[in-house]
Amino acid sequence: MQNNQQIVVKVPATTANLGPGFDCLGMALNLYNEIHMSLAPSTTIIVEGQGADNISTDESNIVWQAARRVYEKLALPMPQISLKLVNQIPTSRGLGSSAAAIVGGLVAANQLAGNQLSQEELLALATEMEGHPDNVAPALLGGIVISVVAEGKVHYLRLEPPEDLSTVVAIPDFELSTRAAREVLPQLVSLQEAIFNLSRTALMVGALCQKRLDLLTVAAQDVLHQPYRAPLVPGLVQVIEAAQRAGALGVMLSGAGPTVIALTGNCQEEVAAVMEKTFLESGVKCHTKILKPIVDGAVVL
Ligand code: HSE
C-alpha cells in the first residue's frame, strides 16, 4: 500500500521536563518544522532553514532513519524517497528539534505507506529512537504530556494547556548536545532530592490541570538536573532569578538546555528583555521568542 502523493507533515517544537519532571513531562509549542516526503526515483534530502548547514543529507539523516523504522516495522522494503525539511526549530538548543525530526519522519512515512501504524505504535517507535518520551510524546500528540515507559510500553496522559499560559524562550547562540548535558548528571540522588522533585512534579501537573498558575513558581523548581547543567549554561541561575523578578511564573531549562523557558501570563515582553540582558551580562548572546503552548501535535497537511 503505497502512494505517489507528496506528504507534508507539520510538527511542533517541544519543551521537556517543565523543571522537575525529568524525562516524563513535555509541552508542545507553536514553532514548527515541516517535512515534505514523496516517493522518488532516487533518494534526495534537502534542508532549509534551521540546521541547513549541518544536518546530514545522506541516510544518516534522522528523518530518513525514522522513515526507515516505519517500513521495517511494516516489513516493507524502504523505498527511495525525496525529502525536503523546512525547519524553524533551532538545533541542539533544548526545543525538541531531534524529536520533531523523528516524529515528522515517522508520521510522514506512515502516511506514505498507507497509514497502518497507530499513534501508540508511532509513539513507541519514537521513544525507542529518542531514548526518552518527554519530547516525542508532545511532538506527536500536542498539549502537555505526562509519559512513563513501563515494560517497554509508553503510558501517557495528555493535558490541555491552560489558555492564559504563555512562554518566553531565551535561545543562546551556542549548541549543547543532549548527550553532553546528560553526561554531567549523577547516577544516584539522595532521598531528600528525590522528594524535592517528586513533590514539585506532582504540584506542576496538578497546577496545570487546575489552572493554578500561581503555583508554577514553586512547581518549576528542580534539583535533579539543572544544578549539574548550570556550568554548561553560563548565566542560567541569574536568568531564572531575573525572569522571576520581572513577573515570570516558573522559569527553567528547556529540556537539556541551553534554552531557558519562562512560563508567563501577560508580561512576556518585559520577561524577554530581562532574559536577554541577563544572559548578555554572563557573556551569552541569545535571542528570545514568545511561544504559546498548543493543543495539536504533528499533523499531516
Ligand atoms: N529529558 C531530557 C533531558 C530532555 O533533560 O535530558 C532532553 O531531550
Residues whose N, C-alpha, C, O or C-beta is under 5 A from the ligand:
A	BS01	HSE	A16 F22 D23 D134 T178 G255 A256
